[in-house]
Amino acid sequence: MMVGIQRFIDKYLGCMIVLILLPFTIFNIKPKEKRKFLLIKLWAMGDSVLTLSLIRGINETFSESTVDILLRTKVKDIYESYPHNRLYNFDSISDVMRLVCKFRSYDIVFDCEPYFNLSAILAFFLGKERVGFSHRIRSLLYTQKNKFRKDQHMVQNYLDMLRLLGKEYDNPILEKLIVDEQDIIAVNDFISKNAFGKNFVGITPGIAESSKNRMWYEERFANLADQIIDKLNCQIVFIDSIENKDIVEKVISMMKQKPINTVGKFTLKETFYLIEKCLVFVSNDTGPMHIAAAQACKTIGLFGPNTPVLWAPYGKNNLAIYKTELAPAIQNDKGVFKNGNRSGYMACISVDEVFKSVQHYVQNHK
């Protein structure tokens, strides 16, 4: 509900502010150097993981560069787990006050939000040059505009922002999230006490707050988990947010075997390492799927309302299962997140095909 309200305010009030600022674009300042960079990413944990390749690209293609991040609390742990110069939290009054003093202090600002007006307004205030996607009225505030291509992965859409500046850079894998020693110890202690064994498969049956039709069926997750335990001799570990506690408990209640439920037992940063330890990871199209791909865990993503062309778990060792013939219900570039018709999107993915994919990864594990 809160996310919906914020999107509504951004759509209408934000659009008005963009139009008010539009005449001031004639006062654009060309930076003498390109060393101070800011990346704006306010929402979406999984999408935030995908922007890390852009940060690596900036650091590798611009000498002596610094990259600061403007974010919100929900994605803070992602960026804290990757080398950066400074984080500014838009949910923090003190950080906002510091940003007020940084008018046009960045040489280039990369706006990595696909549709928010707020991020474009912030980019206009903070950057001499601004790079963002070319659709919607907010793009008038940018100095460099990048097409939001739906025929390639989002990682490549972000790297196109760098290519727009004349820097050729690519990355075939996601950037790994760095885990502190105390987080590693906490997870390893839990694994030891619960006798996981060497081979365990992680499953995330829930999703984030929007577009609930992305969720595969609870009974199918239960069936899949039982088969993995029975036929592959692997333990099942459920990894999900506390908001999805009821969903995980419902799945477990349908199972014949006994899995391990880690919901509420770890911090998000500890969860990064727990996912990294999984032999295989199965997830709906949601944040933990991208974290698993970043941590080099063989990842299977289940897709329906969203297209895996844009959002598949990135990397050649990962798999997206996508069976629906319906048009995508999610249009990220337009801020459209339609719900409904869960069966039309997700029912066509069978337990058998997901199990065979897990089996392939387990049997070919080295």
Buried (B, 14 or more C-beta within 10 A) or exposed (E): EEEEEBBEEBBEEBBEBBEEBEEEEEEBEEBEEBBBBBBBBBBBBBBBBBBBBBBBBBBEBBEEBBBBBBBBEBBBBBBBBBEBBEBBBBEBEEBEEEBEEBEBBBBBBBBBBBBBBBBBBBBBBBBBBBBBBEBBEBBBBBBBBBEBBBEEBBBBBBBBBBBBBEBEBEBEBBBBBEBBEEBBEBBBEBBEEBEBEEBBBBBBBBBBEBBBBBBBBBEBBBBBBBBBBEEBEBBBBBBBBEEBBEBBEBBBEBBEBEBBBBBEBBEBBBBBBBBBBBBBBBBBBBBBBBBBBBBBBBBBBBBBBBBBBBBBBBBEEBBBBBBBEEEBBBBBBEBEBBEEBBEBBBBBBBBEEBBEBBBBBBEEEE
